[in-house]
C-alpha cells in the first residue's frame, strides 16, 4: 500500500537522522527508512537483533510493513507508547533505569555487530514504568577494529554525571542538567567528584581531561581510521597510538569503554535519603479512604465512558491505583511536583505490569523546550483529577482560580473531578483556627468552575472537602 507524502505527519521538527524519518499515518507510528540504509535496517530484524530487544522489553514492538513511499526503501511500524514523558520529568530511579536500559541495548547491539551514534534520554520512553530505547536510527554496523562505544561521552554527561550529583541530594541541579541542551561539562564533574581537582589550574585540568578522553576514543576508531591518522606522523607518536589501539582490545575500562564496568558504576549509585514536603503524604491513607470511596462511586456513576486519566498532584499514586482497579480507566498518569513522592510510586509499580505512568513537574509552571509539545498536550486525558490541591495553589502560591481551572480544562478531553477545600489550609490539629479571605467561598469557586464545566455532581464528602465532577463545555 502506497502512502502519499501529503498524508504524512512528521513527528520531528528537525529531521536530521540519516537512517530514516519518524512520522504518523492513519493513527500509526511509522519510520520511513531511506533507500541507502534499508538493507542495514532489514538486517537488524533478520539477524535477530531487534527481535531480541523487543523480547527483552528494551525496545517497543516493531515490524517491517508493506507500506511504500517514493522517499523510502522500506517502512517500519512501531507500537505507540503513551504518554510521552521527557527526561526533565523523570525521577532519580527513572533516570537510573533508563541508563541501565541504554547499556543493555548497547551490549546486545555489540553482540550482533552494531554500534550506536547517540543514546541521550530523548531516545528513551518509559512505558508502564519500564524504559524502552526507541531510536532505530541510532544503530549502525560496527567498523573493523572498533571496540569502543560511540556515544560513551554522551552517556556520561546525560546519565552518569547527573546521577552522581543527584545521589548526594542535588536534585534541582541534576534535573536541570538533563533538561538543558548543554549537558554537564566533563571538567565540572571532575571538580565536583575529586576535591583535589579544585586546586589544579583550570587549563592544566582541561588538558588532563582532554588526554583522558583522547586515549579512550582510540577504541572508537576503526583500523583504517587509525592508519590514516598516524600516516606521516612522528614515529614515536605512531608507535604510542598503535600500542594504545592494541590495548583497547583488552578489558580496560578507560581504553575499551567497557559496558559491564559502566553498568556496575550506575548500579552502585543510590540516592541519599532526604526529606521533602509531600514525600510521605500517602503513607497513611486511612483518613482518605472514605473520601476516595465516594469519589470513585460518583466517577463511575457520571463518567462511565472514561478510558484515560491524569491525577494532578497524585503523590505516590495510591488513589490512581484505585481508579485503575475500580473504574473504567485503562491508563492513568500520576503527576506531582514532589520528585521523591513520584520516585516512591515509580519504584513501587515498576515491576508490576499496571498501566500507571509517573511524571514529575510543576503542573502550573512546567519547564519545557520550545520544540516539544507541552504537558497538557501530551498528557491530555478523558478525566482530570485534582484532589486537595487547588487551595494550595490559590492561598499559598497565589495563582488565580481562573487560570487553574482553564489549565485543568486543557488537560481534559471530557471530565474533571476536583475538590474544593472550604476551610483553606485548616488542619485537624487546630481546626478552630480558620484563616481564609472573605472571597474564598464555595459560591466563588462554583461561579468560576461553571464557565468551563457543566456540573454533574457537587457533594460535600468530608468536613473540609467538597467534590465537583464536571463535564467539559464545548
N, C-alpha and C positions, 0 to 999 in steps of 0.2 A: 504494500500500500504506500503510495507516494504522498509525502507531506509537502504542501506548498509553503514557500517561505513566508507568505503573508499570514499564514495560520500559526506561525511560531511566536511564542512569547519568551524572549530571552530573560534569564534569571540573574544575569550578572551584567552590571553596567560596564565594567572593564573586562572585555573579552580578550585575555592575553594568553590563554592556555594554548600551547602548540599541539596538543593531542586532540582536543575537541571542545565543544561548547555545550553547556547545560541549558535546557530550555523546557518550557511547559507546552504540552499539546494535548487537547482533548482530556484535560484533567490528569494527565500522566506526566511524570518527571522523566525526561529523556536526555540523553547525552549523544550529540552527533559527533562521530569520530572522523577526523579528516582522512582523506584517501591515503596520504603518505604514512599514517600511523595505524591504519586499520588492521594490517597483518599482525602488528605487535599486540594490539588490544585483543584481537581474536585469539592469539596465542596465550594470553593471560587466562582466558576462560578455558581453552582446550588443554592447557598444561595442568590444570587443577589448582592454580594459584588463587584466582578469585573465588572459585567454589570452596576452597579451604577457609578463606577469610569469612565467607558467608556462613559456613557450617559452624565456625567458632564464634559467631556473632560479633565479629570485629568489623564487618562491612555490611551495608544494607543489602538485602536481597536484590540481585541484579541479573539481567539476562539480555542476550542479543536478540533484537526484534526483527521482524520482517518489514519494518518501515524503511522507506528510502527517501532520499532527498539529493538534489543535484550537488550540494556542497559537501556531502559526507559519503564516506566509503561504507560505513555501517552505523547503525543507531542502537544504543543500549538503553534499556529502561531500568530505572531504579525505583524500588519501593519507596513511597512517600513517607517521610518522617515528620511527625507533628508533636509538639511545637518545635520551631527553630529557636534554640537558646544559644546566645552568643557567649564567648568566653568571659566577658566582663560581668555576666550574670551567673557565673558558676561560683560554687563554694570551694573551700580548700580541697576536700576529697573528690569533688568533681574534676578539678584540675589535675589532681594526682592520678585518678583513674584514667583520665584522658591521656596523660603522659605514658602510663603503662600500656594503654591500648596502642599508641603510636609505636612504641618499642616492639611490641609483639607483632604488629603488622610488618615492621621493618625486618624483623628476624625471619618471618615467613617469606617475605619478598626476597631476601638474600638467598634463602634455601632454593628458591625457584629461578635464581639468576637475575633478579631485578634489584634496582636501587631506587632511590626517591630524590625528587627535586626539592620538595618542601614538606613541612609537617606541622605548620602553625595551627592554632586552635580553631581557626575558621574552616579548617578541613575536617573538623570533628563535630558530630552532632550527638547529643545524648538522648537515646530513645529508651523509655521505661527504665531510667536510671542506669543505663549501660552505654558507655561511649562507643561510637562507631566512626571509623575513618571513612570519609565519603568521597574523596577526590581521586577518581580513577586516573585523572591526568597527571597525578604526582609521580606515577611509576614510569620507569624506563628500563630498558635492557642494560644490565651492568656491562661495563667495558673491561677488556682484558687487563688483568693485573690490579684492578681496583678492589681493595679490601676494606676501605672505609665507608662511611655512611654520608651521603650527600648533604642532608640538612642537619648535620651534627651541631654546628654552631647555633642554628636557629632553634634547635631543640633546647639547648642550654638557656638561651635567652627567653624563650616563651614558656618553658615548663620548669626547668631545674632552678634557675635563679629566683623566680617569683616564689616557688615552693620553699626554697631555702630561707628567704626572709619571712615568709608567711608563718612558717613553723615557730618563729620567735614572737609571733603576735603582731607583725606588721601587716595587718590585713589591708588597710587602705592603700599603702604604698604598693603592695604586691598586686592588688586588683587593678590599680591604675596602670601598672607596667604592662599588663597583658591587654589592656584596652587601647593603649597608645600605639600608634604606628611605629614609634621609635622604641624598640624593646630595650631592656636593661643593658647598658654597655658592659663589656667584659670587665673593664677597669673598676667600675662601681661595685660589681660583685666581689672582686678580689679585695678591694679596700674594706668592704663590709665583713667578708669571711676571715681575712687574715689581718690582725691588728698591726703586725709589723709592716704590712704594705702601706699603711697610712703615713709612715715616716720616711718612705722612699721618695726620691724626686719623681714627680709625675712623668716626665719624659723617659726616665730610666724604667719605670714600671710599665709604661706603654710599650717599650721595646721588648721587655721580658715577655709580656703577654702576646705581642705580635710573633715573637720567636716560637712561643709555645704552640700557637695555632698554625704557624707556618710548617713546623715539623709534623704536627698532627695531620695537616691537609695533604701531606705527601701520599697518605694511604688512599686519598680520593682521586688521585691522578692515575691514569692508565699508563701502561708501559710505554706506549708511543708518545704520550704527553711528556713523560719524564725524559725520554730520549731527546725530544725536541727542545725541552727547556735547558738541558745541560750541554746541548750542542754548542761548541765554540766557547764554553765556559772554562774558567780556571780548573786545571786538572784536580787540584785539591778539593774544590767545591764539588766537582763532578763525582769524585770518589765518596765524599760525605753523603751526597744525595743518594747515590746508589746503595750505600750501606743502610741508610735510613729506610729506603724503599724495601730492602730485603728484610729489615727488622719489622717493618709494618705488617708483614705477613704472619708474624708471631702474635701471640695473645697478650699484647701490651696495650694497656688502656689508652695512654696518651698518643701512641702511634697508630694503633689499629682502630681506635674509637669503638672499643668492644661493647656491644649492646648489652650483654649479660651484666657486665660491671656497672654500666649506666643504669640498668634496671634495678640492681641491688641498691644503688645510691638513692634512687627515687623511693623505693620501698621503705628505706630507713627514715625517711622524712615524716615525722609525726608532729602535729601542731601542739604548741604549748597550751595548756588549759587556762583559759582566761574567761572572765565573766562578761556578760552582755545584758542589756536591759530586759530583753524578752526571751532569752535563751530557754528559760525553764517555765514559760507561760503555760505550756501544755503538759507539764509534769504531773500536775494534779487536776484531773479532768472531771472529778466527781461533781463539783459545783456547776459545771457547764452541761452536764448530761441532760437535764430536763429541758433546757433551752434548745439543745441540739435535737432532742426528740420532737419538739414542737415544730421547729423549722423544717425538718425533714418531712414531717407529716404534711405541712402546708405546701411544700415544694411538690410533693407527689400529687397533691390534690389540684394545684393550679398550674403546674408546669410539667405535664406528663410527656411532652414531646422533646425534652432536652436530651442531648447526647454528649455535649462537651460543656465543661465548666472551668472557671478560674476562681480561685479562692484568694482574694486580695488580703494581705496580712494573715495568711493561713498558718504561720508559725511552723510547727513540726508536721503538719498535715493530718492531725488526729480527726478533725471534723471532715476533712476531704476524704479520708479513708471511709468514713461512714456514708458520705454522699455516694461514693463509688459502689459501695456494697448495698445501699438501701434505696437508691433511686434509679432512674433510667439512664443516668450519666455513665458513659463508657470510657471517657478520658477526662482527667481533671489536672489542672495546673495549680500548684501551690506557690504563691508569690509572697515574699516577705523581705523587708528591709534588713532584718537581723540575719546576718550571714551564718551565725552559729546555729540558730534555730533551723534554718534551711539545711545546714550540713547534717544536723542530727536526723532530720526527716529523710534526707537522701541516703544516709548510711543505714537507716532502719529498713528501707524498702528496696535497696539496690539489688539484693539477692532474692527478692520476691517478684514474681512476674505480675505486677499490678500496674495499671495504666495511670500512674501518678508521676507527674513531672515537677521538679523543684527548680525555682528560679529566684535569684537574689538581686533585687534592685529596688530603687525608690519609686514607688508607684506614681507619685505625683510629680517627681522630678528625676526621670531616668537619665543615665549617661548613655548617649548613643552616638554612633558615627552617622554623618550626614548621608552616606551612601547606602545605609542599611534601613530596612523597614523598622518603624518604631514598635515598641512592645504592644501597643493596643491593636496594631495590625496583625502581628504575628500570633498574639495570644487571644484574639477575639473568639468568644465562646457563646454558646446558646444561653448560658446563665452566668451572671457575675455575683459572687458572694462577697459582702463586705461587712463582717460581723465585728462589733465592738471596736470600730476603727474611726468613724467619722469625727467623734468628739475629740480625739487626739489631734487629728488634722486641723480641726477648726479652733479649738480652745487652746491648744498647746503650740501648734505650729503656725496658726494664723491664716490658713488657707480659706478662701471663700467657698461657701457651700455650693454656689452656682458652678464654680469651676470643678469641684469634686464630682458633683452629680453629672455634669456634662462629660467628664472624663470616664466615669463608670459607664455611661451610655455608649461611648465609643468602643469600649471593650465588649459590649453586649450585642448579640445578634437578635435576642428575643426578650430576655427577662433579667431582672436584678433582684437580689434579696439582700436588704441592708437592715442594720439595727440602728435605731435612734436611742441615745442614752440621755434620758430627760434630766438626770442629776449631774450630768457632765462628768467631771473627774472624781466624783464622790466614790469613796470606798467603804467597805463594811466596818473597818476599824473605827472610823469616826463619821459614821453615817449621818449624824445630826448636823454636820457642817457642810452645807451645800452652797458653793460659791460659784454661781453662773451669772452671765449677763442677762439683763431683762429680756433681750430679744431672743435669747436661746430657748425656744419653746417648740413643742411638737407641731403647733399650728404653723409656725415659721418654717419648720422643716418640710411639712406636708405641702405647703404652698410652692416651694421650690421643686420638690420631688415630682409633682403632677405636671410640671412643664415638660418633662422628658418621659415620664412613665405614667401609664394608667394603673391606678392602684387595684390590685387583685385581692390583697389581704393586708389589713392593718390590725395588729393584735399585740397587746402587752403580754409578754410571756414570762416576765420576771419583774422583781421590784424596780429594777433600773434599766429594763430592756423592752423596747417596742420594735417589733419586726414589721418591715414593709416589704411586700412582694409586689413588684410592678412589671407590667408588660411594656416594652419599648414602643413609643409612639412612632408613627411612620415618618 
